[in-house]
Amino acid sequence: MSEEFNRILDTIMPFFYLTIIAVVLSVIYAIIDMFSIDRVLKLVRETKAFVFIENEVHFGKLHIPPRSGGGFEVVYTEEGIENPQTMIAFLIENYHETRNKKFWEKAVYLTDYFKKKGILPKDFDINKVKISAWNPPSLVSRKIYSSEVGKIWMIISFIDLLSEKEKKARWKRLSSIYSPSILKKLYRKVQNSLGYVKDKITASLTAQSATLLKVAPTDLQKTLQDAQTKIATSFITTTYDALLENSIGRLVTVKFKDIDGEEKFYQGVLGEYSDKYIYILDVDYRLQLEAKIKGDQIINIYPTVKFYGFRPKIPETLKIERKDGKFTIINISSKPVRIEKLISSGKEINIFKVLWPQEKIQLTDEFQEEATLQFEISLESDVVWPRSKATIIGLGDYPPSLLKRVLEDFELIEKVKKIT
């Protein structure tokens, strides 16, 4: 009897150990996962930025909770709230149904606040709010789920829109990237060393569990494999890329397929990278705009994509003159502007010319009263690009170590020329 019992015990013990290992790994992973945030997103959390996703742009403060898997939430500023009247109506409706004064007090507070900010008209009367199921819903944020990361074109902050306090914090951050302290360099090296350790842990876990997995039931195999993978990739969250690591704080060139489908090249300073994102600072991003022209007046300028949480106010950039059979476009801004196309009555004229301040271009005036002008302006920006959309193709300048080598090679070549 004891021999039979021992045989049964020997048979089931491996499965018992496997179950314990799977449970322990899952618990450790769950604890670590509670605090995990993508290290690029960690640098831009709680900052105001524009998120280009599909054919929309959402502006607000970036709220990035742990365990979001690269996802985040864009919380609109008060000026960008969509349909605040519906929000007020909802609170009043809840007050009438529940008689809970908290709903009414919140409605009164928000109404007064929105009036002061100019979001609601001064004559808006909370007592005359009409509650209707056909009113467009209110919206104060846009959630970007981890499954939507592939739909993001970029996360961008325009420097001109930052407050003085935000600009100072940005320059401080940029300076630390250009010239990191000894402690920061040491911390980076430790991080990279942990990345190497992570690879060894992954290999060890795989080797140790391979034999046991062969005899485990299918369900237990999957549980153990998932736990093993998660613990190996999350216990040490450092991502190490040798070709990007040597470019931190350096000018790099980025190839990016923009929202219009056009492949473009940008330059900026590499601030950080992760599995999902790259963070590039000091980028001169080219924003596409359209101007509606009527006669010799520009009646409206707007971006080519729809904005949520932000009402774009484009400053005066161009001036139109129609005189003596000539159609003249003048750049009246203080920065260069790229004129792309002029469209009128289905006819397109490709221009693709950069106009410097006060520079102009003349065309034969063969256009109808109304026309559309497509052009680009350049804005200094900090950009987070998904790695699925943008690739760092190389350095934009020589780092000190490489510059020394290049100069030495140049001197050698000059000596060879003299000899030959």
Beta strands, then each sheet from edge to edge (+ up, - down):
strand 1: 48-53
strand 2: 56-63
strand 3: 72-75
strand 4: 141-144
strand 5: 152-158
strand 6: 251-257
strand 7: 263-273
strand 8: 277-294
strand 9: 297-303
strand 10: 306-308
strand 11: 318-323
strand 12: 326-331
strand 13: 337-344
strand 14: 347-355
strand 15: 360-364
strand 16: 370-386
strand 17: 390-395
sheet 1: 4+ 3- 2+ 1- 5+ 16- 8+ 7- 6+ 17-
sheet 2: 4+ 3- 2+ 1- 5+ 16- 13+ 14-
sheet 3: 4+ 3- 2+ 1- 5+ 16- 8+ 9-
sheet 4: 4+ 3- 2+ 10+
sheet 5: 11+ 12- 15+
end
